[in-house]
Amino acid sequence: MSSALLYPVVLQLQTLPDSQSLNIWTTNDNALYTAGLGLANIFHQKKKPMVLISGIIGTILSVWLYYNFCNWLNVLNWGISSINGMVVAVVCYLIGYFVKKNQR
Protein backbone atom coordinates (compact mmCIF):
# COMPACT_ATOMS: atom_id res chain seq x y z
CA MET A 1 0.00 0.00 0.00
CA SER A 2 1.29 3.43 -0.84
CA SER A 3 2.41 5.44 2.17
CA ALA A 4 0.35 8.38 0.87
CA LEU A 5 -2.75 6.24 1.45
CA LEU A 6 -1.49 4.52 4.58
CA TYR A 7 -1.17 7.59 6.80
CA PRO A 8 -4.78 8.82 6.40
CA VAL A 9 -6.03 5.29 7.04
CA VAL A 10 -3.96 4.95 10.22
CA LEU A 11 -5.11 8.40 11.36
CA GLN A 12 -8.75 7.51 10.71
CA LEU A 13 -8.41 4.19 12.52
CA GLN A 14 -6.92 5.90 15.56
CA THR A 15 -9.82 8.37 15.78
CA LEU A 16 -12.42 5.63 15.92
CA PRO A 17 -13.94 4.98 19.36
CA ASP A 18 -12.25 1.61 19.59
CA SER A 19 -8.59 2.10 20.47
CA GLN A 20 -7.84 -1.40 19.17
CA SER A 21 -8.78 -0.52 15.59
CA LEU A 22 -5.19 -0.28 14.32
CA ASN A 23 -4.46 -3.67 15.87
CA ILE A 24 -7.52 -5.13 14.12
CA TRP A 25 -6.40 -3.58 10.82
CA THR A 26 -2.95 -5.18 10.95
CA THR A 27 -4.29 -8.53 12.16
CA ASN A 28 -6.85 -8.66 9.36
CA ASP A 29 -4.21 -7.63 6.84
CA ASN A 30 -2.07 -10.61 7.85
CA ALA A 31 -5.08 -12.93 7.87
CA LEU A 32 -6.08 -11.79 4.36
CA TYR A 33 -2.56 -12.35 3.05
CA THR A 34 -2.39 -15.81 4.64
CA ALA A 35 -5.80 -16.80 3.27
CA GLY A 36 -4.86 -15.64 -0.22
CA LEU A 37 -1.54 -17.44 -0.10
CA GLY A 38 -3.22 -20.63 1.09
CA LEU A 39 -5.84 -20.47 -1.67
CA ALA A 40 -3.12 -19.81 -4.24
CA ASN A 41 -1.30 -22.96 -3.13
CA ILE A 42 -4.46 -25.06 -3.01
CA PHE A 43 -5.79 -24.03 -6.42
CA HIS A 44 -2.38 -23.46 -8.11
CA GLN A 45 -3.28 -19.89 -9.05
CA LYS A 46 -1.51 -16.54 -8.71
CA LYS A 47 -1.54 -14.99 -5.25
CA LYS A 48 -3.05 -11.58 -6.07
CA PRO A 49 -6.39 -12.83 -7.48
CA MET A 50 -6.75 -15.25 -4.57
CA VAL A 51 -6.15 -12.43 -2.06
CA LEU A 52 -8.81 -10.39 -3.85
CA ILE A 53 -11.29 -13.28 -3.85
CA SER A 54 -10.71 -14.11 -0.17
CA GLY A 55 -11.06 -10.41 0.69
CA ILE A 56 -14.40 -10.17 -1.11
CA ILE A 57 -15.67 -13.37 0.51
CA GLY A 58 -14.47 -12.21 3.94
CA THR A 59 -16.13 -8.82 3.52
CA ILE A 60 -19.43 -10.34 2.47
CA LEU A 61 -19.35 -12.81 5.37
CA SER A 62 -18.46 -10.06 7.85
CA VAL A 63 -21.41 -7.92 6.71
CA TRP A 64 -23.70 -10.94 7.06
CA LEU A 65 -22.30 -11.67 10.52
CA TYR A 66 -22.73 -8.01 11.55
CA TYR A 67 -26.46 -8.20 10.88
CA ASN A 68 -26.90 -11.75 12.19
CA PHE A 69 -24.56 -11.78 15.19
CA CYS A 70 -27.16 -12.84 17.77
CA ASN A 71 -28.39 -15.62 15.49
CA TRP A 72 -24.79 -16.76 15.02
CA LEU A 73 -24.27 -16.86 18.78
CA ASN A 74 -27.44 -18.91 19.14
CA VAL A 75 -26.06 -21.42 16.66
CA LEU A 76 -22.78 -21.59 18.65
CA ASN A 77 -24.60 -21.81 22.08
CA TRP A 78 -26.96 -24.67 20.66
CA GLY A 79 -26.32 -27.89 22.57
CA ILE A 80 -23.20 -28.61 24.60
CA SER A 81 -20.20 -27.21 22.78
CA SER A 82 -17.76 -29.95 23.78
CA ILE A 83 -20.13 -32.68 22.57
CA ASN A 84 -20.82 -30.69 19.38
CA GLY A 85 -17.06 -30.54 18.75
CA MET A 86 -16.68 -34.28 19.19
CA VAL A 87 -19.63 -34.99 16.87
CA VAL A 88 -18.19 -32.69 14.18
CA ALA A 89 -14.77 -34.34 14.55
CA VAL A 90 -16.28 -37.82 14.12
CA VAL A 91 -18.28 -36.72 11.06
CA CYS A 92 -15.18 -35.13 9.48
CA TYR A 93 -13.14 -38.25 10.21
CA LEU A 94 -15.75 -40.53 8.65
CA ILE A 95 -16.03 -38.33 5.55
CA GLY A 96 -12.24 -38.36 5.15
CA TYR A 97 -12.10 -42.10 5.76
CA PHE A 98 -14.70 -42.92 3.10
CA VAL A 99 -13.21 -40.47 0.58
CA LYS A 100 -9.76 -42.00 1.08
CA LYS A 101 -11.20 -45.54 0.89
CA ASN A 102 -12.97 -44.78 -2.40
CA GLN A 103 -9.75 -43.39 -3.92
CA ARG A 104 -7.93 -46.71 -3.51
C-alpha positions as CSV (number, residue, x, y, z in Angstrom):
1,M,0.0,0.0,0.0
2,S,1.3,3.4,-0.8
3,S,2.4,5.4,2.2
4,A,0.3,8.4,0.9
5,L,-2.7,6.2,1.4
6,L,-1.5,4.5,4.6
7,Y,-1.2,7.6,6.8
8,P,-4.8,8.8,6.4
9,V,-6.0,5.3,7.0
10,V,-4.0,5.0,10.2
11,L,-5.1,8.4,11.4
12,Q,-8.8,7.5,10.7
13,L,-8.4,4.2,12.5
14,Q,-6.9,5.9,15.6
15,T,-9.8,8.4,15.8
16,L,-12.4,5.6,15.9
17,P,-13.9,5.0,19.4
18,D,-12.2,1.6,19.6
19,S,-8.6,2.1,20.5
20,Q,-7.8,-1.4,19.2
21,S,-8.8,-0.5,15.6
22,L,-5.2,-0.3,14.3
23,N,-4.5,-3.7,15.9
24,I,-7.5,-5.1,14.1
25,W,-6.4,-3.6,10.8
26,T,-2.9,-5.2,10.9
27,T,-4.3,-8.5,12.2
28,N,-6.9,-8.7,9.4
29,D,-4.2,-7.6,6.8
30,N,-2.1,-10.6,7.9
31,A,-5.1,-12.9,7.9
32,L,-6.1,-11.8,4.4
33,Y,-2.6,-12.4,3.0
34,T,-2.4,-15.8,4.6
35,A,-5.8,-16.8,3.3
36,G,-4.9,-15.6,-0.2
37,L,-1.5,-17.4,-0.1
38,G,-3.2,-20.6,1.1
39,L,-5.8,-20.5,-1.7
40,A,-3.1,-19.8,-4.2
41,N,-1.3,-23.0,-3.1
42,I,-4.5,-25.1,-3.0
43,F,-5.8,-24.0,-6.4
44,H,-2.4,-23.5,-8.1
45,Q,-3.3,-19.9,-9.1
46,K,-1.5,-16.5,-8.7
47,K,-1.5,-15.0,-5.3
48,K,-3.1,-11.6,-6.1
49,P,-6.4,-12.8,-7.5
50,M,-6.8,-15.3,-4.6
51,V,-6.1,-12.4,-2.1
52,L,-8.8,-10.4,-3.8
53,I,-11.3,-13.3,-3.9
54,S,-10.7,-14.1,-0.2
55,G,-11.1,-10.4,0.7
56,I,-14.4,-10.2,-1.1
57,I,-15.7,-13.4,0.5
58,G,-14.5,-12.2,3.9
59,T,-16.1,-8.8,3.5
60,I,-19.4,-10.3,2.5
61,L,-19.4,-12.8,5.4
62,S,-18.5,-10.1,7.9
63,V,-21.4,-7.9,6.7
64,W,-23.7,-10.9,7.1
65,L,-22.3,-11.7,10.5
66,Y,-22.7,-8.0,11.6
67,Y,-26.5,-8.2,10.9
68,N,-26.9,-11.8,12.2
69,F,-24.6,-11.8,15.2
70,C,-27.2,-12.8,17.8
71,N,-28.4,-15.6,15.5
72,W,-24.8,-16.8,15.0
73,L,-24.3,-16.9,18.8
74,N,-27.4,-18.9,19.1
75,V,-26.1,-21.4,16.7
76,L,-22.8,-21.6,18.6
77,N,-24.6,-21.8,22.1
78,W,-27.0,-24.7,20.7
79,G,-26.3,-27.9,22.6
80,I,-23.2,-28.6,24.6
81,S,-20.2,-27.2,22.8
82,S,-17.8,-30.0,23.8
83,I,-20.1,-32.7,22.6
84,N,-20.8,-30.7,19.4
85,G,-17.1,-30.5,18.8
86,M,-16.7,-34.3,19.2
87,V,-19.6,-35.0,16.9
88,V,-18.2,-32.7,14.2
89,A,-14.8,-34.3,14.5
90,V,-16.3,-37.8,14.1
91,V,-18.3,-36.7,11.1
92,C,-15.2,-35.1,9.5
93,Y,-13.1,-38.2,10.2
94,L,-15.8,-40.5,8.6
95,I,-16.0,-38.3,5.5
96,G,-12.2,-38.4,5.2
97,Y,-12.1,-42.1,5.8
98,F,-14.7,-42.9,3.1
99,V,-13.2,-40.5,0.6
100,K,-9.8,-42.0,1.1
101,K,-11.2,-45.5,0.9
102,N,-13.0,-44.8,-2.4
103,Q,-9.7,-43.4,-3.9
104,R,-7.9,-46.7,-3.5
